[in-house]
């Protein structure tokens, strides 16, 4: 029969930890560097996308402005405004605007207007706007 021996000498209580080890500090610093580096990379990408979006929205604004301008321009006034090359300033963005037109192949009742927007800074790509204008008649032989 086995008997358990009970030690009469009391064991010393375990000591509480006095601090952290060097290994724990290194692991914590590595994790912190990884997380902060990832957040910095995401912030840099977000800033680059915001700059590109700002430049593209300015380009869209200029194209919309030019479309509205030449859409309401009287048909007979198109040759006065084209061909033309001038600078357009939209906020802090500067563009070179080139306006050309061609008469229709069937006669002078159609004109194709082409507006090319060339940014003076290399932030955006060049873009163009192409539309046709038709001459309207005050009287029609169908409605006399």
C-alpha positions as YAML, in Angstrom:
chain: A
units: angstrom
residues:
- id: 1
  name: UNK
  ca: [0.00, 0.00, 0.00]
- id: 2
  name: UNK
  ca: [1.33, 3.34, -0.94]
- id: 3
  name: UNK
  ca: [1.12, 6.10, 1.44]
- id: 4
  name: UNK
  ca: [1.49, 9.72, 0.62]
- id: 5
  name: UNK
  ca: [4.03, 11.58, 2.49]
- id: 6
  name: UNK
  ca: [3.02, 14.98, 3.51]
- id: 7
  name: UNK
  ca: [5.83, 17.40, 3.84]
- id: 8
  name: UNK
  ca: [5.72, 19.37, 6.98]
- id: 9
  name: UNK
  ca: [7.97, 22.13, 5.66]
- id: 10
  name: UNK
  ca: [5.89, 24.95, 4.18]
- id: 11
  name: UNK
  ca: [6.74, 25.97, 0.60]
- id: 12
  name: UNK
  ca: [7.75, 29.54, -0.02]
- id: 13
  name: UNK
  ca: [4.98, 31.50, -1.74]
- id: 14
  name: UNK
  ca: [5.61, 32.34, -5.38]
- id: 15
  name: UNK
  ca: [6.96, 35.78, -5.97]
- id: 16
  name: UNK
  ca: [4.90, 38.17, -8.03]
- id: 17
  name: UNK
  ca: [6.48, 39.35, -11.29]
- id: 18
  name: UNK
  ca: [8.40, 42.55, -10.88]
- id: 19
  name: UNK
  ca: [8.25, 43.72, -14.53]
- id: 20
  name: UNK
  ca: [8.16, 42.69, -18.16]
- id: 21
  name: UNK
  ca: [10.82, 40.88, -20.08]
- id: 22
  name: UNK
  ca: [12.85, 42.21, -22.98]
- id: 23
  name: UNK
  ca: [11.18, 39.73, -25.34]
- id: 24
  name: UNK
  ca: [7.72, 41.14, -24.55]
- id: 25
  name: UNK
  ca: [8.94, 44.67, -25.22]
- id: 26
  name: UNK
  ca: [10.40, 43.66, -28.60]
- id: 27
  name: UNK
  ca: [7.21, 41.83, -29.65]
- id: 28
  name: UNK
  ca: [5.02, 44.80, -28.61]
- id: 29
  name: UNK
  ca: [7.23, 47.28, -30.50]
- id: 30
  name: UNK
  ca: [7.17, 45.09, -33.63]
- id: 31
  name: UNK
  ca: [3.39, 44.89, -33.58]
- id: 32
  name: UNK
  ca: [3.10, 48.63, -32.99]
- id: 33
  name: UNK
  ca: [5.47, 49.40, -35.89]
- id: 34
  name: UNK
  ca: [3.52, 47.10, -38.21]
- id: 35
  name: UNK
  ca: [0.14, 48.64, -37.32]
- id: 36
  name: UNK
  ca: [1.34, 52.26, -37.54]
- id: 37
  name: UNK
  ca: [3.16, 51.55, -40.83]
- id: 38
  name: UNK
  ca: [0.00, 50.05, -42.33]
- id: 39
  name: UNK
  ca: [-2.10, 53.03, -41.22]
- id: 40
  name: UNK
  ca: [0.48, 55.44, -42.69]
- id: 41
  name: UNK
  ca: [0.39, 53.61, -46.02]
- id: 42
  name: UNK
  ca: [-3.41, 53.72, -46.10]
- id: 43
  name: UNK
  ca: [-3.40, 57.44, -45.28]
- id: 44
  name: UNK
  ca: [-0.89, 58.16, -48.08]
- id: 45
  name: UNK
  ca: [-2.98, 56.22, -50.62]
- id: 46
  name: UNK
  ca: [-6.12, 58.00, -49.50]
- id: 47
  name: UNK
  ca: [-4.45, 61.40, -49.92]
- id: 48
  name: UNK
  ca: [-3.24, 60.49, -53.43]
- id: 49
  name: UNK
  ca: [-6.72, 59.36, -54.42]
- id: 50
  name: UNK
  ca: [-8.23, 62.56, -53.03]
- id: 51
  name: UNK
  ca: [-5.81, 64.69, -55.09]
- id: 52
  name: UNK
  ca: [-6.62, 62.72, -58.25]
- id: 53
  name: UNK
  ca: [-10.34, 63.00, -57.59]
- id: 54
  name: UNK
  ca: [-10.03, 66.75, -57.04]
- id: 55
  name: UNK
  ca: [-8.22, 67.21, -60.35]
- id: 56
  name: UNK
  ca: [-10.70, 65.00, -62.21]
- id: 57
  name: UNK
  ca: [-13.68, 66.83, -60.76]
- id: 58
  name: UNK
  ca: [-12.16, 70.16, -61.86]
- id: 59
  name: UNK
  ca: [-11.72, 68.73, -65.37]
- id: 60
  name: UNK
  ca: [-15.34, 67.55, -65.38]
- id: 61
  name: UNK
  ca: [-16.46, 70.98, -64.20]
- id: 62
  name: UNK
  ca: [-14.61, 72.69, -67.06]
- id: 63
  name: UNK
  ca: [-16.05, 70.27, -69.63]
- id: 64
  name: UNK
  ca: [-19.57, 70.80, -68.30]
- id: 65
  name: UNK
  ca: [-19.06, 74.56, -68.34]
- id: 66
  name: UNK
  ca: [-17.86, 74.46, -71.95]
- id: 67
  name: UNK
  ca: [-20.70, 72.16, -72.98]
- id: 68
  name: UNK
  ca: [-23.24, 74.55, -71.50]
- id: 69
  name: UNK
  ca: [-21.53, 77.52, -73.11]
- id: 70
  name: UNK
  ca: [-21.51, 76.12, -76.64]
- id: 71
  name: UNK
  ca: [-24.95, 74.53, -76.31]
- id: 72
  name: UNK
  ca: [-26.66, 77.88, -75.78]
- id: 73
  name: UNK
  ca: [-24.47, 79.76, -78.24]
- id: 74
  name: UNK
  ca: [-26.47, 80.79, -81.32]
- id: 75
  name: UNK
  ca: [-25.75, 78.61, -84.33]
- id: 76
  name: UNK
  ca: [-24.51, 81.50, -86.46]
- id: 77
  name: UNK
  ca: [-22.08, 82.64, -83.72]
- id: 78
  name: UNK
  ca: [-20.07, 79.40, -83.68]
- id: 79
  name: UNK
  ca: [-17.56, 80.61, -86.33]
- id: 80
  name: UNK
  ca: [-16.83, 83.67, -84.16]
- id: 81
  name: UNK
  ca: [-15.73, 81.48, -81.23]
- id: 82
  name: UNK
  ca: [-13.90, 78.82, -83.21]
- id: 83
  name: UNK
  ca: [-11.14, 78.16, -84.08]
- id: 84
  name: UNK
  ca: [-9.77, 79.51, -80.85]
- id: 85
  name: UNK
  ca: [-7.03, 78.70, -78.37]
- id: 86
  name: UNK
  ca: [-7.18, 80.29, -74.93]
- id: 87
  name: UNK
  ca: [-6.57, 79.64, -71.24]
- id: 88
  name: UNK
  ca: [-9.40, 78.68, -68.89]
- id: 89
  name: UNK
  ca: [-8.97, 79.04, -65.13]
- id: 90
  name: UNK
  ca: [-11.28, 76.95, -62.95]
- id: 91
  name: UNK
  ca: [-10.42, 77.57, -59.34]
- id: 92
  name: UNK
  ca: [-6.76, 76.80, -58.93]
- id: 93
  name: UNK
  ca: [-6.56, 74.68, -62.09]
- id: 94
  name: UNK
  ca: [-5.50, 76.15, -65.43]
- id: 95
  name: UNK
  ca: [-6.40, 74.59, -68.75]
- id: 96
  name: UNK
  ca: [-5.66, 75.32, -72.37]
- id: 97
  name: UNK
  ca: [-8.91, 75.26, -74.36]
- id: 98
  name: UNK
  ca: [-8.84, 74.56, -78.09]
- id: 99
  name: UNK
  ca: [-12.15, 75.01, -79.92]
- id: 100
  name: UNK
  ca: [-12.62, 73.89, -83.51]
- id: 101
  name: UNK
  ca: [-15.65, 73.29, -85.68]
- id: 102
  name: UNK
  ca: [-16.36, 71.65, -89.00]
- id: 103
  name: UNK
  ca: [-19.34, 72.17, -91.25]
- id: 104
  name: UNK
  ca: [-21.52, 69.19, -92.02]
- id: 105
  name: UNK
  ca: [-20.95, 67.12, -95.17]
- id: 106
  name: UNK
  ca: [-24.51, 67.66, -96.36]
- id: 107
  name: UNK
  ca: [-24.34, 71.42, -96.20]
- id: 108
  name: UNK
  ca: [-24.16, 74.20, -93.68]
- id: 109
  name: UNK
  ca: [-27.11, 73.07, -91.56]
- id: 110
  name: UNK
  ca: [-24.88, 71.00, -89.25]
- id: 111
  name: UNK
  ca: [-21.72, 72.02, -87.43]
- id: 112
  name: UNK
  ca: [-19.59, 69.73, -85.32]
- id: 113
  name: UNK
  ca: [-17.93, 71.57, -82.43]
- id: 114
  name: UNK
  ca: [-14.90, 70.04, -80.76]
- id: 115
  name: UNK
  ca: [-13.57, 71.40, -77.47]
- id: 116
  name: UNK
  ca: [-10.23, 70.01, -76.27]
- id: 117
  name: UNK
  ca: [-9.15, 70.66, -72.67]
- id: 118
  name: UNK
  ca: [-5.41, 70.37, -72.06]
- id: 119
  name: UNK
  ca: [-4.30, 70.80, -68.43]
- id: 120
  name: UNK
  ca: [-1.29, 73.07, -67.95]
- id: 121
  name: UNK
  ca: [-0.21, 70.99, -64.94]
- id: 122
  name: UNK
  ca: [0.46, 67.27, -65.30]
- id: 123
  name: UNK
  ca: [-2.18, 66.34, -62.73]
- id: 124
  name: UNK
  ca: [-4.89, 65.18, -65.13]
- id: 125
  name: UNK
  ca: [-5.20, 63.81, -68.61]
- id: 126
  name: UNK
  ca: [-6.43, 65.82, -71.54]
- id: 127
  name: UNK
  ca: [-10.05, 65.44, -72.45]
- id: 128
  name: UNK
  ca: [-12.33, 66.52, -75.24]
- id: 129
  name: UNK
  ca: [-15.95, 67.28, -75.89]
- id: 130
  name: UNK
  ca: [-17.58, 66.70, -79.25]
- id: 131
  name: UNK
  ca: [-21.13, 67.63, -80.20]
- id: 132
  name: UNK
  ca: [-23.16, 68.61, -83.22]
- id: 133
  name: UNK
  ca: [-25.25, 71.69, -83.57]
- id: 134
  name: UNK
  ca: [-28.04, 71.94, -86.08]
- id: 135
  name: UNK
  ca: [-29.45, 75.07, -87.64]
- id: 136
  name: UNK
  ca: [-33.07, 75.62, -86.77]
- id: 137
  name: UNK
  ca: [-35.42, 77.43, -89.07]
- id: 138
  name: UNK
  ca: [-38.00, 79.94, -87.94]
- id: 139
  name: UNK
  ca: [-40.46, 78.68, -90.51]
- id: 140
  name: UNK
  ca: [-40.95, 75.23, -91.80]
- id: 141
  name: UNK
  ca: [-42.63, 74.29, -95.08]
- id: 142
  name: UNK
  ca: [-44.53, 71.67, -93.11]
- id: 143
  name: UNK
  ca: [-46.15, 74.24, -90.83]
- id: 144
  name: UNK
  ca: [-47.48, 77.06, -93.04]
...
